Each structure stands twice: as C-alpha cells, then as structure tokens.
Amino acid sequence: MIKKENIYWLGGSPCSGKSTIAEFLVRDYGFRYYKCDDHLDEYIERGVEEDIPIMKRLKAFTTDEMWLRDVDEQVQISIDYFLATFHMILEDIQNLDQKVIVEGAAIMPIHAKNFAIDPTRYVCIVPSRAFQLEKYAARTWAYDRLMDSSDPHQCFKNWMERDCRFAERVKKDAVAFGFHTIEVDGNQSIDENYQFVKNYFDL
C-alpha cells in the first residue's frame, strides 16, 4: 500500500485539463509537480535497459507501425506501456518529501486499485469524445508529430480514436473500482473542475 500522505494523484486521459489543474496546485499550494508526460521517452529507454518487451517494441516502431495499426491494438499497447511504467514513477517520487502532485494518463485506475492508493488522494479526469475531438483539432503540433507517416491524416484519425477508447476504458475502470471521476465535456470551466479537485483533496 502506498502510504505517503504527501502524494496526490491525477489520472485519466489526455485532453482533459489534468496538467492545468496540477499547475494550479503548484501555484496555490506549493506542490512539487511530477508530470508523467515529461518522462515518456525516458520510460521507454529505462524499459529497454530493463529488457521490458513492450518498451523494446515501442522503441522500434516507426510512425506508421504505431498509428496505422488496428485502433484496439493501439489502446492495448498504451495500457501495456502504462502498466510497465508505474514502478518507474514510484521510484522517481519515493524520496520526495514535499507535497507532490503526480499527473498523467499513466496513472490508471488499475494502478490506484492494485497499489491501494487512498481514494481521497486520487481523481480520474477524462474528456468526453466530443470535447476531445474539438480540442485536439486545434492542436496543430499533433499533426507535426505525424509528418513522417505515409498517411498523416489517417494516423491522426487513429490517434484520436485511440484516445477516445482509452478514455472510455479508464472511466469504466475508475467507476468500477470506486474512484471519483470527472468527465470534461465543456459544460464546466477549468476553474470549476479545479475547485472540485482541491476540495476533494481537502486542501
């Protein structure tokens, strides 16, 4: 069981406002911010050194091999990757003494369940399908990452569908395991979601 009372967790799915809420916690409460997305490539390198099969696969993938495959397989690859990273995240934060907010899609509900994370210190935030598709359409950098593909348009379409299905899976698991979930659909502001999170964390 993870007992460190200084650790708070924001899991969920991309494009839901998790990172903004984490930044607000840093601003208002002096949290140390551990942003999983800043370490994604590093996790792969560490995983290759540890001879973890999914990390070796990801290291070798071309853009086409990653994004033009079956979408359900892409979802499972993401899940397998996040399952393989969690021990690295724990290693990185275990010696941090100040309050820490750990944020990222890598913090899946199954991790919170299996490692007995205090449910009052974990919130799962996911976007609705419509909200994700609307917001990601405005992120021109996403297409930039796919320019070496033979079909950037289809890669982007698959990427969005993968994230939508991942969000659905994460939300289903969070509800089944009894963790609080916020679905972001544009009807509430980021400030309203932040107010909920900080109240839920009893800050």
C-alpha positions as CSV (number, residue, x, y, z in Angstrom):
1,M,0.0,0.0,0.0
2,I,1.2,3.5,-0.9
3,K,1.0,5.3,2.5
4,K,2.9,8.6,1.8
5,E,0.4,11.3,2.8
6,N,2.2,13.9,0.7
7,I,1.4,12.3,-2.6
8,Y,-1.7,13.3,-4.6
9,W,-2.7,11.7,-8.0
10,L,-4.4,13.0,-11.1
11,G,-5.0,10.2,-13.6
12,G,-7.3,9.9,-16.5
13,S,-6.9,10.5,-20.2
14,P,-5.3,13.2,-22.5
15,C,-7.0,16.5,-23.3
16,S,-9.0,16.7,-20.0
17,G,-7.3,19.6,-18.2
18,K,-5.2,17.5,-15.8
19,S,-2.0,19.3,-16.4
20,T,-3.6,22.7,-15.9
21,I,-5.2,21.6,-12.6
22,A,-1.8,20.3,-11.5
23,E,-0.2,23.7,-12.4
24,F,-2.9,25.4,-10.3
25,L,-2.0,23.2,-7.3
26,V,1.7,24.2,-7.7
27,R,0.7,27.8,-7.9
28,D,-1.6,27.9,-4.9
29,Y,-0.2,25.2,-2.6
30,G,3.4,24.9,-3.5
31,F,3.1,21.3,-4.7
32,R,6.0,19.6,-6.5
33,Y,4.7,18.6,-9.9
34,Y,5.6,15.2,-11.3
35,K,4.3,15.3,-14.9
36,C,4.4,11.8,-16.4
37,D,4.3,13.2,-19.9
38,D,7.8,14.8,-19.4
39,H,9.2,11.3,-18.9
40,L,7.5,9.3,-21.6
41,D,10.6,8.8,-23.8
42,E,12.8,8.3,-20.7
43,Y,10.4,5.5,-19.5
44,I,11.0,3.7,-22.9
45,E,14.8,4.0,-22.6
46,R,14.7,2.7,-19.0
47,G,12.4,-0.1,-20.0
48,V,14.7,-1.1,-22.9
49,E,17.5,-1.3,-20.3
50,E,15.3,-3.5,-18.1
51,D,14.5,-5.7,-21.1
52,I,10.8,-5.0,-20.9
53,P,9.2,-6.3,-24.2
54,I,6.6,-3.5,-24.7
55,M,9.3,-0.9,-24.3
56,K,11.5,-2.7,-26.9
57,R,8.6,-2.8,-29.3
58,L,7.8,0.9,-28.9
59,K,11.4,1.9,-29.3
60,A,11.5,0.1,-32.7
61,F,8.1,1.3,-34.0
62,T,8.0,3.7,-37.0
63,T,5.2,6.3,-37.1
64,D,3.3,4.1,-39.5
65,E,3.7,1.0,-37.4
66,M,2.4,2.9,-34.4
67,W,-0.5,4.8,-35.8
68,L,-1.8,2.8,-38.8
69,R,-2.4,-0.4,-36.9
70,D,-5.8,-1.5,-35.5
71,V,-7.1,1.0,-33.0
72,D,-8.0,-1.5,-30.4
73,E,-4.4,-2.8,-30.6
74,Q,-3.2,0.7,-30.1
75,V,-5.3,1.0,-27.0
76,Q,-3.8,-2.2,-25.6
77,I,-0.3,-1.0,-26.4
78,S,-1.0,2.2,-24.4
79,I,-2.3,0.1,-21.5
80,D,0.7,-2.2,-21.6
81,Y,3.1,0.7,-21.7
82,F,1.5,2.4,-18.7
83,L,1.4,-0.8,-16.8
84,A,5.2,-1.1,-17.4
85,T,6.0,2.4,-16.3
86,F,4.3,2.6,-12.9
87,H,7.2,1.1,-11.0
88,M,9.5,3.8,-12.6
89,I,7.1,6.5,-11.4
90,L,7.2,5.2,-7.9
91,E,11.0,5.1,-8.0
92,D,11.1,8.7,-9.1
93,I,8.8,10.0,-6.3
94,Q,9.7,7.8,-3.4
95,N,12.2,10.2,-1.8
96,L,10.3,13.4,-2.4
97,D,9.3,15.0,1.0
98,Q,7.2,17.9,0.0
99,K,3.6,17.6,-1.3
100,V,3.7,16.1,-4.7
101,I,1.0,16.0,-7.4
102,V,1.6,13.1,-9.8
103,E,-0.3,13.7,-13.1
104,G,-0.7,11.8,-16.3
105,A,-2.6,9.2,-18.2
106,A,0.0,6.8,-16.9
107,I,-1.8,6.9,-13.5
108,M,-4.5,4.5,-14.4
109,P,-7.3,3.4,-12.0
110,I,-5.9,-0.2,-12.1
111,H,-2.7,1.2,-10.5
112,A,-4.7,3.0,-7.8
113,K,-6.5,-0.2,-7.1
114,N,-3.5,-2.6,-7.1
115,F,-1.3,-0.3,-5.1
116,A,-4.1,0.7,-2.6
117,I,-3.8,4.4,-3.3
118,D,-6.0,6.3,-0.9
119,P,-9.2,7.1,-2.9
120,T,-9.4,10.5,-1.3
121,R,-6.0,11.3,-2.9
122,Y,-6.8,10.1,-6.5
123,V,-9.1,11.8,-9.1
124,C,-9.6,10.4,-12.6
125,I,-10.3,13.1,-15.2
126,V,-11.4,12.2,-18.8
127,P,-12.8,14.2,-21.7
128,S,-16.0,13.3,-23.5
129,R,-15.5,12.1,-27.0
130,A,-16.9,15.4,-28.5
131,F,-14.7,17.5,-26.2
132,Q,-11.5,15.7,-27.1
133,L,-12.1,15.8,-30.8
134,E,-12.9,19.5,-30.7
135,K,-9.9,20.5,-28.6
136,Y,-7.3,18.3,-30.4
137,A,-8.4,19.6,-33.7
138,A,-6.9,22.9,-32.6
139,R,-3.6,21.4,-31.6
140,T,-1.5,21.8,-34.8
141,W,1.6,20.3,-33.1
142,A,-0.2,16.9,-33.2
143,Y,0.0,16.8,-37.0
144,D,3.6,17.9,-36.8
145,R,4.4,14.7,-35.0
146,L,3.0,12.6,-37.8
147,M,4.7,14.2,-40.8
148,D,7.0,11.3,-41.5
149,S,4.0,9.0,-41.9
150,S,2.8,7.8,-45.2
151,D,-0.7,8.9,-44.3
152,P,-0.7,11.6,-41.6
153,H,-4.5,12.2,-41.8
154,Q,-5.3,8.6,-41.1
155,C,-2.7,8.5,-38.4
156,F,-4.3,11.5,-36.7
157,K,-7.7,9.9,-37.0
158,N,-6.5,6.7,-35.4
159,W,-4.7,8.6,-32.7
160,M,-7.9,10.5,-31.7
161,E,-10.0,7.3,-31.8
162,R,-7.4,5.5,-29.6
163,D,-7.5,8.3,-27.0
164,C,-11.3,8.2,-27.1
165,R,-11.4,4.5,-26.5
166,F,-8.7,4.7,-23.8
167,A,-10.8,7.4,-22.0
168,E,-13.8,5.2,-22.1
169,R,-11.8,2.3,-20.7
170,V,-10.3,4.4,-17.9
171,K,-13.6,5.9,-16.9
172,K,-15.2,2.4,-16.8
173,D,-12.4,1.1,-14.6
174,A,-12.5,4.1,-12.3
175,V,-16.2,3.8,-11.7
176,A,-15.9,0.0,-11.2
177,F,-13.1,0.5,-8.6
178,G,-14.9,3.3,-6.8
179,F,-12.6,6.2,-7.7
180,H,-14.1,9.6,-8.3
181,T,-14.2,10.5,-12.0
182,I,-14.8,13.9,-13.7
183,E,-15.9,13.8,-17.3
184,V,-15.0,17.0,-19.0
185,D,-17.5,18.0,-21.7
186,G,-17.1,21.8,-21.9
187,N,-20.1,22.5,-19.6
188,Q,-17.9,23.2,-16.7
189,S,-14.9,25.6,-16.6
190,I,-11.4,24.5,-15.8
191,D,-11.7,26.7,-12.6
192,E,-14.8,24.8,-11.6
193,N,-13.0,21.5,-12.1
194,Y,-10.0,22.8,-10.1
195,Q,-12.3,23.9,-7.2
196,F,-13.7,20.4,-7.1
197,V,-10.3,18.7,-7.1
198,K,-8.8,20.9,-4.4
199,N,-12.0,20.5,-2.2
200,Y,-11.9,16.7,-2.9
201,F,-8.3,16.7,-1.8
202,D,-9.3,18.7,1.3
203,L,-6.8,21.4,0.7
